[in-house]
Structures are given as structure tokens and as C-alpha cells.
Amino acid sequence: MILPTPDVPEAESLLAAGAVLLRELDHPRTVSDLWEVVKGNGIATFAHFVLAAEMLYAIGVVSFRDGLLEKHRR
């Protein structure tokens, strides 16, 4: 589910969903704002959106501060 497999198409993987989230995090956003921007844009359900956001948080690519998700700048 994280990576594409023969049973999980690339577009449905968390890796692809994470890429969509990162593309839209050009500035800090609330979770609900980010969801409104990305829903239907390769992310079909809120559960898939949350899993992708959690994956990005777990690997240290995004942070959640003061109610906003933001991409780490490196």
C-alpha cells in the first residue's frame, strides 16, 4: 500500500498520494484546507489522505505546528 505493487497501482499508493500532498504544501495549510485542495486529485478518500499525511510526518518530511501542516525546507 505504501509502494506500488502488482495489486496496488501506482496512483493508489501512499507514495503517490504523499507526492500530491507535498506538491500542494507550497505554504503551510490546515488539514481541512489541504484536503479540499487535493480531494479527487489522485486521493479518493479522506482515509487515504490521512494515511499519506501520517506517512510524510513519520518520515520527517512534514510537521504539524500551530494547527498547520508544513513541508520541511532543506
Backbone bond lengths (Angstrom), bond angles and torsions (degrees), N, CA, C in turn:
res aa  C-N    CA-C-N  psi(-1)  N-CA   C-N-CA  omega(-1)  CA-C   N-CA-C  phi
1 M - - - 1.447 - - 1.526 111.60 -
2 I 1.322 117.25 -33.23 1.459 118.57 177.88 1.525 109.75 -72.54
3 L 1.307 115.80 -48.15 1.460 121.83 178.87 1.523 109.75 -105.45
4 P 1.315 118.21 154.91 1.465 120.11 175.04 1.529 110.07 -64.41
5 T 1.303 115.88 143.99 1.464 122.92 176.24 1.524 107.10 -136.64
6 P 1.325 117.78 177.70 1.464 118.06 175.14 1.538 112.89 -59.22
7 D 1.350 116.86 -27.04 1.461 120.47 -179.87 1.524 113.95 -95.50
8 V 1.331 116.91 -17.38 1.468 121.75 -179.76 1.526 108.53 -117.94
9 P 1.332 117.27 107.32 1.463 119.88 179.35 1.539 111.28 -61.47
10 E 1.300 116.06 153.99 1.470 120.54 -178.59 1.525 111.92 -53.91
11 A 1.307 117.15 -42.66 1.464 121.32 -177.55 1.527 112.73 -63.80
12 E 1.326 118.27 -22.53 1.462 121.85 -179.09 1.522 113.09 -98.97
13 S 1.316 117.80 1.05 1.461 120.61 -178.88 1.523 110.33 -79.08
14 L 1.323 116.23 155.75 1.454 120.38 177.30 1.525 111.07 -67.66
15 L 1.310 116.57 -29.10 1.461 120.36 177.54 1.527 110.53 -61.14
16 A 1.313 117.32 -44.87 1.468 121.29 178.51 1.527 110.69 -67.43
17 A 1.330 116.70 -40.97 1.470 119.74 178.54 1.523 110.32 -64.33
18 G 1.329 116.97 -39.33 1.459 120.60 177.15 1.512 111.91 -62.11
19 A 1.320 116.87 -37.57 1.467 120.83 177.55 1.529 110.90 -63.80
20 V 1.321 116.83 -38.81 1.472 120.90 177.57 1.526 109.42 -63.55
21 L 1.325 116.87 -44.34 1.464 120.40 179.78 1.526 110.95 -62.19
22 L 1.318 116.47 -45.97 1.461 120.05 -178.93 1.528 111.92 -62.54
23 R 1.320 116.09 -37.37 1.464 119.97 179.32 1.530 110.72 -61.97
24 E 1.329 116.76 -35.11 1.464 120.77 -177.46 1.526 113.48 -89.31
25 L 1.329 117.32 -7.65 1.464 120.26 179.09 1.535 110.56 -91.38
26 D 1.323 116.44 49.33 1.458 120.21 177.24 1.527 110.96 -72.29
27 H 1.325 116.04 -16.18 1.459 123.17 171.88 1.524 107.60 -147.72
28 P 1.333 118.50 158.01 1.470 120.09 -179.42 1.529 111.14 -57.59
29 R 1.341 115.23 139.65 1.466 120.78 -179.26 1.522 109.79 -138.39
30 T 1.323 115.40 154.28 1.459 119.12 171.05 1.522 108.05 -72.58
31 V 1.312 115.65 160.13 1.467 120.13 179.26 1.524 109.98 -60.78
32 S 1.318 117.35 -44.05 1.470 119.67 -178.25 1.528 111.68 -66.64
33 D 1.316 117.64 -36.74 1.462 120.59 177.22 1.524 110.51 -65.03
34 L 1.324 116.35 -45.77 1.463 119.75 179.38 1.526 110.50 -62.31
35 W 1.327 117.51 -41.40 1.465 120.59 178.27 1.529 110.74 -60.32
36 E 1.328 117.82 -43.85 1.466 120.98 179.75 1.532 111.43 -60.82
37 V 1.320 116.78 -34.72 1.464 120.92 -179.07 1.524 111.99 -74.08
38 V 1.346 117.20 -39.36 1.465 119.53 -171.22 1.522 114.94 -98.16
39 K 1.319 118.77 -15.66 1.466 118.15 -176.03 1.529 109.67 -61.61
40 G 1.318 114.18 134.23 1.448 120.36 -177.68 1.521 113.64 81.60
41 N 1.314 117.34 -8.36 1.463 121.82 179.90 1.534 109.02 -100.38
42 G 1.331 115.28 56.90 1.455 119.92 -178.22 1.517 113.15 91.73
43 I 1.327 117.14 -5.40 1.460 121.19 178.27 1.526 106.65 -123.02
44 A 1.319 115.69 107.02 1.462 120.36 -170.04 1.525 114.08 -81.09
45 T 1.335 117.95 -34.25 1.456 119.55 -174.25 1.529 110.75 -129.49
46 F 1.320 114.88 158.21 1.461 119.79 177.67 1.527 110.40 -65.13
47 A 1.320 116.99 -34.82 1.470 120.36 178.42 1.526 110.74 -61.75
48 H 1.322 117.49 -41.99 1.470 121.92 178.28 1.534 109.83 -64.77
49 F 1.331 116.32 -40.05 1.459 122.50 176.93 1.530 110.46 -60.42
50 V 1.328 116.97 -47.53 1.466 121.17 -178.97 1.521 110.66 -64.13
51 L 1.326 117.82 -43.27 1.467 120.27 178.18 1.521 111.74 -61.26
52 A 1.315 117.08 -40.14 1.465 120.71 178.86 1.529 110.28 -66.37
53 A 1.333 117.35 -42.83 1.464 121.07 178.77 1.527 110.73 -64.48
54 E 1.332 117.02 -40.99 1.466 120.63 177.59 1.523 111.44 -64.25
55 M 1.328 117.14 -38.80 1.459 120.64 177.95 1.526 110.00 -61.76
56 L 1.345 116.94 -46.11 1.459 120.84 179.63 1.527 111.34 -62.36
57 Y 1.333 116.72 -38.09 1.459 121.25 177.70 1.532 110.39 -66.99
58 A 1.318 116.52 -43.08 1.467 121.12 -177.87 1.525 112.54 -63.94
59 I 1.316 117.21 -32.88 1.465 119.04 -179.42 1.532 111.75 -93.17
60 G 1.338 116.30 4.41 1.457 120.63 172.95 1.513 116.18 79.90
61 V 1.316 117.11 23.80 1.467 120.52 -178.88 1.527 111.36 -91.67
62 V 1.326 117.02 -28.19 1.458 121.48 177.62 1.520 109.25 -128.12
63 S 1.315 115.20 160.18 1.458 120.41 174.38 1.527 108.34 -131.33
64 F 1.312 114.77 161.54 1.455 121.60 179.03 1.525 106.47 -122.14
65 R 1.327 115.83 111.46 1.458 120.56 -175.01 1.523 109.25 -140.78
66 D 1.319 115.54 132.00 1.474 121.38 178.39 1.520 112.47 53.92
67 G 1.338 116.78 37.20 1.457 121.39 177.77 1.511 115.20 79.31
68 L 1.343 116.83 9.38 1.459 120.24 -178.02 1.527 111.07 -124.12
69 L 1.322 114.94 139.93 1.458 121.08 170.49 1.511 107.28 -88.53
70 E 1.329 116.53 133.81 1.453 119.11 176.52 1.514 110.75 -140.36
71 K 1.306 114.02 146.37 1.459 121.73 179.42 1.523 107.94 -80.98
72 H 1.329 115.92 136.88 1.463 119.84 175.31 1.512 109.51 -72.09
73 R 1.285 116.36 134.14 1.479 122.14 177.46 1.517 108.07 -94.83
74 R 1.291 116.69 130.92 1.471 119.88 179.34 1.481 110.68 -125.83
